[in-house]
Amino acid sequence: MAGMLVQHKVKDFANWKKVFDSQADFRKSSGELSAQIYNDAGEPNKLILVFKWNSVENAQKFAHSPELRAAMEKAGVDGAPNITFLNEA
């Protein structure tokens, strides 16, 4: 099982969530199996996302896609995300 850990800040969580939800079909067709969203207890606009993917290659392809870049801009992601690709141990 492959995973992807994403950390980034957003300008407005409600707006970000709308855009995130609107991209569900794109994520699923790219190989996403599940997603969990967490926010920092002391900073609600600092997000930590944990995804399961069908392969590390598909997660990497998705993370570097122009479609994701456009969605993140529309969603108000503040700065570059920190993305880590994972293999289940």
Buried (B, 14 or more C-beta within 10 A) or exposed (E): EBBBEBBBBBEEBEEBBEBBEEBEEBBEEBBBEEBEBEBEEEEEBBBBBBBBBEEBEBBBBBBEEEEBEEBBEBBBBBEEBEBEBBEEE
